[in-house]
Amino acid sequence: MKKSTCLFSILIALLIFSACSSHPHETLEQRSEKISKAEMQSITELLGNDLYEGRAPGTRGGDLTEIYMKSLFKFMDLQPGVNGSYFQTFVMKGFTNSGVTLTANGTELNYIDDIVGTFTVEEESIDLNGEAVFVGFGITTDIWEWDDYKNVDVKDKIVITRVNDPGMYNADIFEGSILTYFGRWTYHIEEAARRGAAGILLIHTDQTAGYDWNVVKNSWTGEELYIDSDLQNNLKFRGWIKESSLRKMLNANNISLDELYESTTSADFQPFDLGFAINIAGKNSYRDVTNRNVIAEIPGKTKERIVLSAHIDHLGMDPLKEGDNIYNGAIDNGTAVGAMMLVAKLLKEFQDELYYSITILACNAEESGLLGSKYFVQNTDRSNIIANINFESTPVWDKSKSLMGIGARFTGFEEMIKDLAQKNNLEYSSFSLSNQGLFYRSDQFSFARYGIPAVWISAGEDEISGAKNYTEFWGKDYHTVRDEFNPEWELEGMKQTVKYALLLIDQINKTKSPPEWKSNLPFPMEE
Ligand SMILES: [Zn+2]
């Protein structure tokens, strides 16, 4: 090739390249088809690395994760999301107890085998006494005209409550077998706290909790983290009691648990004063744990904004566990962070088409009770947030036949996602685990309870081959040390999740009509 021809071809090539790198001839959808496998692997591969030590808040791995997210935001040229900073720092209180005993009218129960729980008060030595009251499901809601507490004053008492909601036992009330928020143990604790109780014991059975005692034991015997707003009450102890151990305690006092249970599925239920006091005593240590949400912004034409969220934390390490003791959380929530960042990357490329601004929230301490997202929602200007789109444990396997919007049914997101699915020859499916209250168990719920329409978007469970890797993940590897990065993943489910999240945002931007709430919500909203 002659030198001049060569130079000419280079010039042409450069012209073509520059035309393609901005996107005059490309739609957001076309761009999303070009996401590479390497791009999808990168963030997950790093966050799932053993050196990140399972990313528990306030640990070295957790701190590194925050710094990494901040670097990514800077690298992508995204604006800081909190008053000129990428970090929203918040301090949690961490409680760890030891030597706990529970005695009730002569019966002594054993910590860990019979009960587990946490003292949530800044005292080193605790000796808590309270009259024991059985409050059925401990639910108060106008939605189903249900009030288990009636007018009974449980201030300074120790309430014993069933978990789940009465719909589990009577398909005609609440949402039948679909767990409502009123059935979540977090709700039972919140209600007991509102009532001024000094302690709460949640009754554990394998069937009602959805997981066995070992799971409860493992998640309640280490340090428990709380944000301030959850500690502004009289509750000094929150924990679980094994049903068989409670039975033993009640039998010693000639009370039949089965008889107590009988009336709990009726709205006429009356709290039952057990006629004896419970003493819970033990040693307690507490400390401040500082961590950060990492937040960036892509300004659109208006200050009204859509918040994308994915939690960056996971369960950390278990020093007592033999062999592999790192909870890598590659899928929970590495792939979801990867998906969120790819959505952010493409939105940044198409920034000139954005009507709404985009906030990217890499939130923390989700595994400790959605604390980072809750803190964010409580401490940001909520009035300009029109919607939240959350990414959680994004599937990594083959292409799915369907699209899911967990929690979409509560808002106009349902019609939008159904429509998207239909236009793209996909089914709209609901997550088989939704009955277990999954909507209430990831960060979208922090938004929903403060009145912001929210959805967890994901490719569905059914892969085109018929395989159900995602469903199996939740049963087998979720919250175990086996949740590790695998270079063999097809990542087609992740690509679909990214693509349809982008199309959903694109549609909201183009129509300028944010999703609205539907009626009859099975959870209470905060004022
Ligand atoms: Zn998660």
Residues whose N, C-alpha, C, O or C-beta is under 5 A from the ligand:
A	BS01	ZN	D332 N333
